[in-house]
Amino acid sequence: MNSAQRTRIKICGLTREEDVDAAVAAGADAVGFVLYKASPRYVTPQRAVELARRLPPFVTPVLLFVNEKATNIIAAQAINKLAIAQFHGDESPSQCNQLGVPYLRAARIPQGDGAAAFDLVKYAHDYSQAKAILLDAHVEGYGGGGKTFNWSLLPTNVNAHLVLSGGLNAANVIEGILQVRPRCKTLAVDVSSGVEATDAQGKTIKGIKDAHKIHQFIQAVRAADAQLYSTI
């Protein structure tokens, strides 16, 4: 397996030092910080900088924005120069491009049969300057809702780097990779709620990660890669 084939991994919604360290120790390629105040996983730009300082070389910080003012985006990127931006709102191609920062653009894929009607080929073309198109399930509001969409209904010929997101966990990420990887140039995966801790009632504690779940998730991704490329 060459480096272009390996599925990259982003752990998103980090708020604590120990969770950043756990993601790095498990082998994550990127970590995400949510700079959207309505999110329970929100951190300030300054807090994102503090957390990103713990990252070793070649692990990329990602700053998630939702319909944020351009001046605030530029300011946040200026104090975290190695970060990639991730736009999760209604940002147009021109709004994304004019900022002059490398970015990921989230596509909100309808759940159920509606996924078939989403023109991902056109969307990828419209946002052709994005580093990748991140695929998330369309939910009420913005940001990740921990829901999956029907991967099998995606087009088979997307000329873009894709990031599969939305309701992923160690139990389903292998199937997601097997379904989506053949449809695009390269594939990465992005997980947040699927690696979060739970309370005594089994309810997810948003913004607090579980190191064991992170390791399980990354092991599952590696198993998917081994299955995809076992004949190479």
C-alpha atoms as a printed R data frame, in Angstrom:
    type eleno elety resid chain resno       x      y       z
1   ATOM     1    CA   MET     A     1   0.000  0.000   0.000
2   ATOM     2    CA   ASN     A     2   1.422  3.388  -0.962
3   ATOM     3    CA   SER     A     3   0.809  6.652   0.883
4   ATOM     4    CA   ALA     A     4  -1.836  7.813  -1.591
5   ATOM     5    CA   GLN     A     5  -3.929  4.743  -0.810
6   ATOM     6    CA   ARG     A     6  -3.832  4.956   2.991
7   ATOM     7    CA   THR     A     7  -6.998  6.353   4.519
8   ATOM     8    CA   ARG     A     8  -6.193  9.513   6.463
9   ATOM     9    CA   ILE     A     9  -7.903 10.019   9.826
10  ATOM    10    CA   LYS     A    10  -9.182 13.160  11.548
11  ATOM    11    CA   ILE     A    11 -10.458 13.203  15.120
12  ATOM    12    CA   CYS     A    12 -12.726 16.246  15.498
13  ATOM    13    CA   GLY     A    13 -14.288 18.237  18.314
14  ATOM    14    CA   LEU     A    14 -11.327 18.107  20.684
15  ATOM    15    CA   THR     A    15 -11.456 20.291  23.794
16  ATOM    16    CA   ARG     A    16  -8.904 18.741  26.205
17  ATOM    17    CA   GLU     A    17  -5.143 18.201  26.237
18  ATOM    18    CA   GLU     A    18  -5.476 14.512  27.062
19  ATOM    19    CA   ASP     A    19  -7.722 13.955  24.059
20  ATOM    20    CA   VAL     A    20  -5.258 15.631  21.713
21  ATOM    21    CA   ASP     A    21  -2.524 13.407  23.137
22  ATOM    22    CA   ALA     A    22  -4.692 10.307  22.758
23  ATOM    23    CA   ALA     A    23  -5.450 11.094  19.108
24  ATOM    24    CA   VAL     A    24  -1.754 11.574  18.365
25  ATOM    25    CA   ALA     A    25  -0.761  8.412  20.226
26  ATOM    26    CA   ALA     A    26  -3.326  6.375  18.289
27  ATOM    27    CA   GLY     A    27  -1.993  7.603  14.936
28  ATOM    28    CA   ALA     A    28  -4.406 10.328  13.816
29  ATOM    29    CA   ASP     A    29  -3.312 12.461  10.856
30  ATOM    30    CA   ALA     A    30  -5.360 15.514  11.852
31  ATOM    31    CA   VAL     A    31  -7.342 16.891  14.782
32  ATOM    32    CA   GLY     A    32 -10.258 19.283  14.596
33  ATOM    33    CA   PHE     A    33 -11.215 22.228  16.776
34  ATOM    34    CA   VAL     A    34 -14.755 23.628  16.542
35  ATOM    35    CA   LEU     A    35 -14.811 27.436  16.400
36  ATOM    36    CA   TYR     A    36 -18.606 27.603  16.184
37  ATOM    37    CA   LYS     A    37 -20.122 29.083  19.341
38  ATOM    38    CA   ALA     A    38 -23.413 27.196  19.061
39  ATOM    39    CA   SER     A    39 -21.617 23.848  19.281
40  ATOM    40    CA   PRO     A    40 -21.196 22.027  22.608
41  ATOM    41    CA   ARG     A    41 -17.658 21.281  21.396
42  ATOM    42    CA   TYR     A    42 -16.790 24.958  20.906
43  ATOM    43    CA   VAL     A    43 -13.346 26.254  21.787
44  ATOM    44    CA   THR     A    44 -12.014 29.765  21.332
45  ATOM    45    CA   PRO     A    45  -9.342 30.444  18.697
46  ATOM    46    CA   GLN     A    46  -6.852 30.983  21.524
47  ATOM    47    CA   ARG     A    47  -7.759 27.638  23.103
48  ATOM    48    CA   ALA     A    48  -7.331 25.945  19.724
49  ATOM    49    CA   VAL     A    49  -3.817 27.384  19.558
50  ATOM    50    CA   GLU     A    50  -3.007 26.046  23.032
51  ATOM    51    CA   LEU     A    51  -4.215 22.570  22.109
52  ATOM    52    CA   ALA     A    52  -2.511 22.605  18.708
53  ATOM    53    CA   ARG     A    53   0.832 23.349  20.353
54  ATOM    54    CA   ARG     A    54   0.807 19.766  21.620
55  ATOM    55    CA   LEU     A    55   0.807 18.357  18.094
56  ATOM    56    CA   PRO     A    56   3.994 16.826  16.703
57  ATOM    57    CA   PRO     A    57   5.143 17.520  13.140
58  ATOM    58    CA   PHE     A    58   2.902 16.169  10.372
59  ATOM    59    CA   VAL     A    59  -0.303 16.069  12.458
60  ATOM    60    CA   THR     A    60  -2.518 18.818  11.057
61  ATOM    61    CA   PRO     A    61  -4.826 21.072  13.090
62  ATOM    62    CA   VAL     A    62  -8.174 21.876  11.459
63  ATOM    63    CA   LEU     A    63 -10.353 24.845  12.453
64  ATOM    64    CA   LEU     A    64 -14.088 24.359  11.861
65  ATOM    65    CA   PHE     A    65 -16.153 27.445  11.016
66  ATOM    66    CA   VAL     A    66 -19.877 27.918  10.367
67  ATOM    67    CA   ASN     A    67 -20.889 31.119   8.551
68  ATOM    68    CA   GLU     A    68 -18.156 33.011  10.378
69  ATOM    69    CA   LYS     A    69 -17.087 36.545   9.497
70  ATOM    70    CA   ALA     A    70 -14.095 36.642   7.161
71  ATOM    71    CA   THR     A    71 -12.166 38.865   9.560
72  ATOM    72    CA   ASN     A    72 -12.594 36.335  12.374
73  ATOM    73    CA   ILE     A    73 -11.496 33.459  10.140
74  ATOM    74    CA   ILE     A    74  -8.404 35.340   9.017
75  ATOM    75    CA   ALA     A    75  -7.569 36.252  12.620
76  ATOM    76    CA   ALA     A    76  -7.960 32.655  13.815
77  ATOM    77    CA   GLN     A    77  -5.811 31.352  10.981
78  ATOM    78    CA   ALA     A    78  -3.173 34.002  11.660
79  ATOM    79    CA   ILE     A    79  -2.523 32.667  15.172
80  ATOM    80    CA   ASN     A    80  -2.622 29.038  14.031
81  ATOM    81    CA   LYS     A    81  -0.619 29.230  10.828
82  ATOM    82    CA   LEU     A    82  -0.390 25.475  10.213
83  ATOM    83    CA   ALA     A    83  -4.144 24.940  10.407
84  ATOM    84    CA   ILE     A    84  -6.530 24.063   7.589
85  ATOM    85    CA   ALA     A    85  -9.968 25.697   7.651
86  ATOM    86    CA   GLN     A    86 -13.149 23.614   7.437
87  ATOM    87    CA   PHE     A    87 -16.301 25.390   6.285
88  ATOM    88    CA   HIS     A    88 -19.509 23.803   7.515
89  ATOM    89    CA   GLY     A    89 -22.113 26.479   6.819
90  ATOM    90    CA   ASP     A    90 -23.493 28.206   3.734
91  ATOM    91    CA   GLU     A    91 -20.176 29.584   2.480
92  ATOM    92    CA   SER     A    92 -20.074 30.052  -1.296
93  ATOM    93    CA   PRO     A    93 -17.070 29.054  -3.423
94  ATOM    94    CA   SER     A    94 -16.049 32.704  -3.769
95  ATOM    95    CA   GLN     A    95 -16.279 33.281  -0.018
96  ATOM    96    CA   CYS     A    96 -14.086 30.250   0.653
97  ATOM    97    CA   ASN     A    97 -11.553 31.046  -2.050
98  ATOM    98    CA   GLN     A    98 -11.086 34.724  -1.303
99  ATOM    99    CA   LEU     A    99  -9.750 34.023   2.192
100 ATOM   100    CA   GLY     A   100  -6.530 32.632   0.770
101 ATOM   101    CA   VAL     A   101  -6.304 29.728   3.239
102 ATOM   102    CA   PRO     A   102  -6.304 25.988   2.510
103 ATOM   103    CA   TYR     A   103  -9.735 24.606   3.296
104 ATOM   104    CA   LEU     A   104 -12.098 21.653   3.409
105 ATOM   105    CA   ARG     A   105 -15.710 22.216   2.339
106 ATOM   106    CA   ALA     A   106 -18.478 20.242   3.995
107 ATOM   107    CA   ALA     A   107 -21.273 18.859   1.819
108 ATOM   108    CA   ARG     A   108 -24.484 18.139   3.708
109 ATOM   109    CA   ILE     A   109 -25.780 14.901   2.191
110 ATOM   110    CA   PRO     A   110 -29.498 14.184   2.709
111 ATOM   111    CA   GLN     A   111 -30.332 11.102   4.731
112 ATOM   112    CA   GLY     A   112 -32.273  8.201   3.271
113 ATOM   113    CA   ASP     A   113 -33.007  8.057  -0.455
114 ATOM   114    CA   GLY     A   114 -32.415 11.809  -0.736
115 ATOM   115    CA   ALA     A   115 -28.680 11.173  -0.999
116 ATOM   116    CA   ALA     A   116 -29.196 10.093  -4.618
117 ATOM   117    CA   ALA     A   117 -30.453 13.559  -5.563
118 ATOM   118    CA   PHE     A   118 -27.410 15.404  -4.203
119 ATOM   119    CA   ASP     A   119 -25.143 16.324  -7.140
120 ATOM   120    CA   LEU     A   120 -21.789 15.667  -5.522
121 ATOM   121    CA   VAL     A   121 -19.947 15.814  -8.848
122 ATOM   122    CA   LYS     A   122 -21.168 19.383  -9.420
123 ATOM   123    CA   TYR     A   123 -20.533 20.324  -5.795
124 ATOM   124    CA   ALA     A   124 -16.936 19.112  -6.023
125 ATOM   125    CA   HIS     A   125 -16.520 21.054  -9.271
126 ATOM   126    CA   ASP     A   126 -17.937 24.240  -7.720
127 ATOM   127    CA   TYR     A   127 -15.518 23.919  -4.789
128 ATOM   128    CA   SER     A   128 -12.609 22.696  -6.893
129 ATOM   129    CA   GLN     A   129 -10.139 24.843  -4.931
130 ATOM   130    CA   ALA     A   130 -10.949 22.986  -1.719
131 ATOM   131    CA   LYS     A   131  -8.350 20.527  -0.473
132 ATOM   132    CA   ALA     A   132 -11.186 18.022  -0.096
133 ATOM   133    CA   ILE     A   133 -14.958 17.739   0.134
134 ATOM   134    CA   LEU     A   134 -16.145 16.500   3.508
135 ATOM   135    CA   LEU     A   135 -19.322 14.426   3.372
136 ATOM   136    CA   ASP     A   136 -21.634 14.795   6.364
137 ATOM   137    CA   ALA     A   137 -25.265 13.850   6.915
138 ATOM   138    CA   HIS     A   138 -27.740 16.719   6.634
139 ATOM   139    CA   VAL     A   139 -29.225 17.378  10.076
140 ATOM   140    CA   GLU     A   140 -31.099 20.209  11.763
141 ATOM   141    CA   GLY     A   141 -28.731 23.122  12.314
142 ATOM   142    CA   TYR     A   142 -25.035 22.939  11.464
143 ATOM   143    CA   GLY     A   143 -22.124 20.718  12.334
144 ATOM   144    CA   GLY     A   144 -21.990 17.016  12.954
145 ATOM   145    CA   GLY     A   145 -25.140 15.350  14.209
146 ATOM   146    CA   GLY     A   146 -23.783 11.841  14.624
147 ATOM   147    CA   LYS     A   147 -25.987 10.579  11.779
148 ATOM   148    CA   THR     A   148 -25.003  8.523   8.743
149 ATOM   149    CA   PHE     A   149 -26.308  8.788   5.195
150 ATOM   150    CA   ASN     A   150 -26.644  6.138   2.494
151 ATOM   151    CA   TRP     A   151 -23.084  5.783   1.196
152 ATOM   152    CA   SER     A   152 -24.156  3.464  -1.614
153 ATOM   153    CA   LEU     A   153 -26.116  6.298  -3.287
154 ATOM   154    CA   LEU     A   154 -23.064  8.513  -3.839
155 ATOM   155    CA   PRO     A   155 -21.861  8.911  -7.441
156 ATOM   156    CA   THR     A   156 -19.154  6.541  -8.573
157 ATOM   157    CA   ASN     A   157 -16.940  9.098 -10.332
158 ATOM   158    CA   VAL     A   158 -16.180 12.030  -8.011
159 ATOM   159    CA   ASN     A   159 -13.025 13.761  -9.238
160 ATOM   160    CA   ALA     A   160 -12.018 15.015  -5.801
161 ATOM   161    CA   HIS     A   161 -10.419 14.046  -2.530
162 ATOM   162    CA   LEU     A   162 -13.223 13.104  -0.138
163 ATOM   163    CA   VAL     A   163 -13.508 12.997   3.640
164 ATOM   164    CA   LEU     A   164 -16.215 10.639   4.896
165 ATOM   165    CA   SER     A   165 -17.944 11.879   8.043
166 ATOM   166    CA   GLY     A   166 -21.294 11.610   9.760
167 ATOM   167    CA   GLY     A   167 -22.077  8.986  12.388
168 ATOM   168    CA   LEU     A   168 -18.885  7.003  11.951
169 ATOM   169    CA   ASN     A   169 -17.592  4.691  14.665
170 ATOM   170    CA   ALA     A   170 -15.403  1.619  14.950
171 ATOM   171    CA   ALA     A   171 -18.330 -0.654  14.047
172 ATOM   172    CA   ASN     A   172 -19.285  0.968  10.725
173 ATOM   173    CA   VAL     A   173 -16.188  2.750   9.413
174 ATOM   174    CA   ILE     A   174 -14.905 -0.319   7.561
175 ATOM   175    CA   GLU     A   175 -18.104 -0.530   5.519
176 ATOM   176    CA   GLY     A   176 -18.006  3.213   4.895
177 ATOM   177    CA   ILE     A   177 -14.474  3.063   3.537
178 ATOM   178    CA   LEU     A   178 -15.205  0.051   1.348
179 ATOM   179    CA   GLN     A   179 -18.248  1.827  -0.102
180 ATOM   180    CA   VAL     A   180 -16.751  5.286  -0.700
181 ATOM   181    CA   ARG     A   181 -13.042  4.778  -1.444
182 ATOM   182    CA   PRO     A   182 -13.585  3.490  -5.038
183 ATOM   183    CA   ARG     A   183 -15.690  6.558  -5.886
184 ATOM   184    CA   CYS     A   184 -13.042  9.283  -5.477
185 ATOM   185    CA   LYS     A   185  -9.383 10.271  -5.840
186 ATOM   186    CA   THR     A   186  -8.424  9.601  -2.221
187 ATOM   187    CA   LEU     A   187 -10.394  9.108   0.966
188 ATOM   188    CA   ALA     A   188 -10.044 10.304   4.550
189 ATOM   189    CA   VAL     A   189 -12.419  9.769   7.470
190 ATOM   190    CA   ASP     A   190 -13.552 12.204  10.165
191 ATOM   191    CA   VAL     A   191 -15.010 11.139  13.520
192 ATOM   192    CA   SER     A   192 -16.290 13.062  16.527
193 ATOM   193    CA   SER     A   193 -19.256 11.622  18.443
194 ATOM   194    CA   GLY     A   194 -18.217  8.069  17.545
195 ATOM   195    CA   VAL     A   195 -15.163  8.321  19.807
196 ATOM   196    CA   GLU     A   196 -16.694 10.289  22.659
197 ATOM   197    CA   ALA     A   197 -17.072  9.176  26.257
198 ATOM   198    CA   THR     A   198 -20.444  8.249  27.711
199 ATOM   199    CA   ASP     A   199 -21.954  8.813  31.138
200 ATOM   200    CA   ALA     A   200 -23.413  6.206  33.485
201 ATOM   201    CA   GLN     A   201 -26.654  6.191  31.462
202 ATOM   202    CA   GLY     A   202 -24.782  5.619  28.205
203 ATOM   203    CA   LYS     A   203 -25.342  9.174  26.955
204 ATOM   204    CA   THR     A   204 -22.575 10.754  24.871
205 ATOM   205    CA   ILE     A   205 -20.574 13.461  26.622
206 ATOM   206    CA   LYS     A   206 -19.998 15.907  23.793
207 ATOM   207    CA   GLY     A   207 -16.460 17.233  23.570
208 ATOM   208    CA   ILE     A   208 -14.958 14.581  25.863
209 ATOM   209    CA   LYS     A   209 -13.188 11.801  23.982
210 ATOM   210    CA   ASP     A   210 -12.534  8.188  24.994
211 ATOM   211    CA   ALA     A   211  -8.940  7.135  24.273
212 ATOM   212    CA   HIS     A   212  -9.921  3.483  23.906
213 ATOM   213    CA   LYS     A   213 -12.605  4.341  21.325
214 ATOM   214    CA   ILE     A   214 -10.076  6.430  19.387
215 ATOM   215    CA   HIS     A   215  -7.696  3.463  19.242
216 ATOM   216    CA   GLN     A   216 -10.520  1.114  18.201
217 ATOM   217    CA   PHE     A   217 -11.612  3.489  15.449
218 ATOM   218    CA   ILE     A   218  -8.120  3.855  14.009
219 ATOM   219    CA   GLN     A   219  -7.544  0.099  14.168
220 ATOM   220    CA   ALA     A   220 -10.784 -0.389  12.202
221 ATOM   221    CA   VAL     A   221  -9.625  2.093   9.541
222 ATOM   222    CA   ARG     A   222  -6.336  0.203   9.184
223 ATOM   223    CA   ALA     A   223  -8.278 -3.048   8.858
224 ATOM   224    CA   ALA     A   224 -10.354 -1.517   6.045
225 ATOM   225    CA   ASP     A   225  -7.186 -0.464   4.243
226 ATOM   226    CA   ALA     A   226  -5.750 -3.955   4.605
227 ATOM   227    CA   GLN     A   227  -8.933 -5.388   3.110
228 ATOM   228    CA   LEU     A   228  -8.987 -2.927   0.220
229 ATOM   229    CA   TYR     A   229  -5.348 -3.347  -0.739
230 ATOM   230    CA   SER     A   230  -4.658 -6.942   0.297
231 ATOM   231    CA   THR     A   231  -3.964 -7.913  -3.312
232 ATOM   232    CA   ILE     A   232  -1.484 -5.096  -3.989
